[in-house]
Amino acid sequence: MPYYRVAGEIPRKRHVRFRNPTGGLYAEELMGEEGFVSDSSLLYHAHPPTAIVKSEGLPDAVAAAGLAPNHPLLPRHFRTQELPPGGDLVLARQLLMGNDDVRISFAAAAEDSELYRNSSGDEAVYIRSGAATFESVYGTIAAASGDYVIVPRGTIHRWRPGDGGVQALVIEARGHIRTPRRYLSSAGQFLEHAPYCERDLRGPAGPLLGDGEEVPVIVRTAVGLTRLTYAYHPFDVVGWDGFLYPYAFNIADFEPIVKRTHAPPPVHQTFEGPNFVICSFCPRPFDFDPEAVPIPYNHHNVDSDEMMYYVAGDYSARKGSGVDLGSITLHPSGFTHGPQPGAVEAVIQGLAEGKTTTDETAVMIDTFRPLLLAQAARQAEDPEYAWSWAKAARA
């Protein structure tokens, strides 16, 4: 959970007169969740943040992509490496799957995005490779491989990829993405058992002072995309304070929880959204009971679909399945999944030879409504994946 921060200049109290060097008043903007009864931040603009001069509808490529049921029911494997690169990290997102709670897209972007505001929900952008500068009304975040960047709903921002571009998984919620409550005290402090803490969160540096007139901003709402032209540049914030702002968290700072025998996915939970969770699988010591089976057991999540994005390392449980770095698997409710036949014996043999830790990094999203599939996912699908367990068992 983001904690209280102050950036730039602010007055001594809220909602009092705060004048600029020429004697005029700065314009307040309260960014608040849940109708004034949850987290908020108060921003001070050089110009009124309400002044727009134009509004025009835009075609929505994501909405046009459409979603279809996973039918006939199959476990699926998508190779994001085969999706075409190009464009920016906003308009060139390639929708893979989604439902009424969340949309999951892939982007391989090399261009700067336009200014953008998602007013439908929070976003979590996971950077798999490359680097990008995230610029917003709150300031800048330098994002690189392994970073989750959490963008609160309504934040005006843009992405500027570094040389070589950036590959990212974009998770768009229809609500808020937050730290699991069980990691927090009643006052919102990270507890000692939490797998990360306040020191691991990187807030924006700034504020970022921009200039200009008649500046366009793409706005997403539940009904589609609109380009609003603002009379003044939205990056005219001289200061802000509060609990609501974008921040980055690197997956390498997640502290794995280890048991004597194999621990279930909830120990890897990193964030939660409306009817979904985001988990981080990181290198960790093998389960240390002398009789432990140190890789996942076959399991059937009867209430959820499980999507896994393989981002680094070596997933020993899936050797021979075709899964590689950049792969995404989808294991739906209604299907029991687990390690490839022979994988358990191979890992036990590795333990006997002195291997003591896993070497795997992955981002998992469990949803509590079925995930529907978009055309981009089907274009990158491995048609043989569903039969990989049977082929391995017969080999």
Secondary structure, DSSP 8 states (H G I E B T S, - for coil): ----EEEE---SSTTS--B-TTS-B-EEEEEESTTTTS-EEEEEESS-TT-EEEEEEE--HHHHH--B---S---EEEEGGGS---S-TTTT-EEEEE-SSEEEEEEEE-S----EEE-S--EEEEEEEEEEEEEETTEEEEEETTEEEEE-TT--EEEEEEEEEEEEEEEEESS--B--GGGB-TTS-B-TTSSS-GGG-B--B---B---EEEEEEEEETTEEEEEEEEE-S-BEEEEEES---EEEEGGG------SS---GGGGEEEEETTEEEEEE---B---STT---S---B--TT-EEEEEEEEEE-GGGTTSS--TTEEEEE-TT--B-S-TTHHHHHHHHHHTT--B-EEEEEEEEESS--EE-HHHHHTB-TTGGGHHHHHHH-
